Amino acid sequence: MTAAKKSNRVHSDKPVIPPITDWNEADDNIQHIGRHQKTIEAIKANAQVEIDKIKADAKKEVELLTAAIKLQTQSLKTFATGHRKEFGTTKSKKLNFGTIGWRYSTSISINKKNTLELIKQAFRGAKRKACIITSEKVDKNALAKLKDEQLAEINARRKSKDEFFVEPATTEIVTEK
């Protein structure tokens, strides 16, 4: 007979949950949770300050580069306009590092105050639908007002359960330093 191969694997079923023996210990646990929450808030606030500083610095750098790009683009446009005859019959010219030229561009401008209403008055059916973007999604607040039978008809159901919660009184908790 051969010996069974020994395994070094360790299996962990569930984390060990420390038992709470009385209400004072439960209250101490709530206090610890509150302290942890305050510490998390402080960490997030400090991180946000750093993030805001990095974003502000990056914004300044991007603005400088964007200004340089605009200036160089204007220089290229002026140059290309002065050498338009060299483009021949084409609208663009390929260079080593890219292409410059002109392209035909069309845009639609609308009067935001009344264009939507005018579309609704002028068009019907498919043409109206094609000109208006609508977003549809389920309103769960409205569904909550329906009866369970009505919810079943639309393949929805109401789920109710008792959810455990802990709500530390954070005004009572002082963060340890």
C-alpha positions in Angstrom: 0.0 0.0 0.0 1.1 3.5 -0.7 0.8 6.3 1.7 -1.8 8.9 1.0 -0.3 12.1 -0.3 -0.2 14.8 2.4 -1.8 18.1 1.4 -0.6 21.5 2.7 -3.9 23.1 1.8 -5.8 24.9 4.5 -9.5 25.2 4.2 -11.4 28.1 5.9 -15.1 27.6 6.2 -16.2 30.9 7.8 -14.5 33.6 9.7 -14.5 33.2 13.4 -17.1 35.5 14.8 -16.2 36.7 18.3 -19.0 36.0 20.7 -20.7 38.9 22.5 -21.7 38.0 26.1 -23.6 41.0 27.3 -25.1 44.4 26.4 -22.1 46.4 27.5 -19.9 44.3 25.1 -22.5 44.9 22.4 -22.3 48.7 23.1 -18.5 48.6 23.0 -18.7 46.9 19.6 -21.0 49.6 18.3 -18.5 52.2 19.6 -15.7 50.5 17.7 -17.8 50.4 14.5 -18.5 54.2 14.9 -14.8 54.9 15.4 -14.0 52.8 12.3 -16.6 54.8 10.3 -15.1 58.1 11.5 -11.6 56.9 10.6 -12.9 55.8 7.1 -14.5 59.3 6.7 -11.2 61.0 7.6 -9.2 58.8 5.2 -11.7 59.5 2.4 -11.6 63.3 3.2 -7.8 63.3 3.2 -7.8 61.3 -0.1 -10.3 63.8 -1.6 -8.0 66.7 -0.7 -5.1 65.0 -2.4 -7.2 64.1 -5.4 -8.5 67.7 -5.8 -4.9 69.0 -5.6 -3.7 66.5 -8.3 -6.7 67.4 -10.5 -6.0 71.1 -10.1 -2.3 70.6 -11.0 -3.3 68.4 -14.0 -5.8 71.0 -15.1 -3.2 73.6 -15.2 -0.8 71.4 -17.3 -3.7 70.4 -19.6 -4.7 74.1 -20.1 -1.1 75.0 -21.1 -0.9 72.1 -23.6 -4.3 72.9 -25.0 -3.4 76.5 -25.5 -0.2 75.4 -27.3 -2.2 73.0 -29.5 -4.7 75.8 -30.4 -1.8 78.2 -31.3 -0.1 75.5 -33.4 -3.3 74.6 -35.1 -3.9 78.3 -36.0 -0.4 78.5 -37.4 -1.0 75.4 -39.5 -4.3 76.8 -40.8 -2.7 80.1 -41.8 0.2 78.2 -43.5 -2.2 75.8 -45.3 -4.5 78.7 -46.4 -1.4 80.4 -47.9 -0.4 77.3 -49.8 -3.9 76.2 -50.9 -2.9 75.9 -54.5 -0.4 73.2 -53.6 -3.2 70.9 -52.4 -4.3 70.6 -56.0 -7.6 68.8 -56.4 -7.4 67.2 -52.9 -8.7 68.8 -49.8 -5.9 67.4 -47.6 -2.2 66.8 -47.6 -0.5 63.9 -45.9 2.8 64.8 -44.2 5.3 62.6 -42.3 3.6 63.1 -38.9 0.0 63.5 -39.9 -2.5 65.1 -42.3 -3.7 68.7 -42.7 -6.5 70.1 -44.8 -10.2 70.7 -44.9 -13.1 68.4 -44.6 -16.8 69.1 -45.3 -18.7 69.3 -42.1 -22.3 69.9 -41.3 -24.0 70.5 -38.0 -27.5 71.1 -36.8 -28.3 74.0 -34.5 -31.6 74.0 -32.6 -33.5 76.4 -30.5 -33.6 74.5 -27.2 -36.7 76.4 -26.1 -39.1 75.3 -28.8 -37.6 72.8 -31.3 -38.8 69.8 -29.4 -42.4 71.1 -29.3 -42.3 72.0 -32.9 -41.1 68.5 -33.8 -44.0 67.0 -31.8 -46.5 69.3 -33.8 -44.9 68.8 -37.2 -44.2 65.1 -37.3 -46.2 61.9 -36.4 -45.3 58.3 -36.0 -41.9 57.0 -37.1 -40.5 60.3 -38.2 -41.3 61.8 -34.8 -39.7 58.9 -33.0 -36.6 59.2 -35.2 -36.2 62.9 -34.2 -36.7 62.5 -30.5 -34.6 60.5 -28.1 -36.5 58.9 -25.3 -35.1 56.9 -22.4 -37.2 54.2 -20.8 -36.6 52.4 -17.6 -38.6 50.8 -14.8 -39.9 53.0 -12.0 -39.5 50.9 -8.9 -41.3 53.5 -6.8 -44.4 53.1 -9.0 -44.1 49.3 -8.9 -44.1 49.4 -5.1 -47.7 50.8 -5.3 -49.0 47.8 -7.3 -50.6 44.8 -5.8 -48.7 41.5 -5.6 -50.9 40.0 -8.3 -50.2 42.9 -10.6 -46.5 42.5 -10.0 -46.7 38.7 -10.8 -48.3 39.6 -14.2 -45.2 41.6 -15.2 -42.7 39.1 -13.8 -41.8 41.2 -10.7 -42.3 40.5 -7.0 -42.1 42.2 -3.7 -39.3 41.1 -1.4 -39.6 41.9 2.3 -37.2 40.9 5.0 -35.9 42.0 8.3 -32.5 43.6 7.7 -30.1 43.8 10.7 -28.5 47.2 11.1 -26.0 49.0 13.4 -26.3 52.7 13.7 -23.5 54.2 15.9 -24.3 57.5 17.6 -21.3 59.2 15.9 -21.7 62.4 17.9 -20.9 60.4 21.0 -17.8 58.8 19.6 -14.4 60.5 19.8 -11.8 59.2 17.4 -8.7 58.0 19.2 -5.4 59.3 18.1 
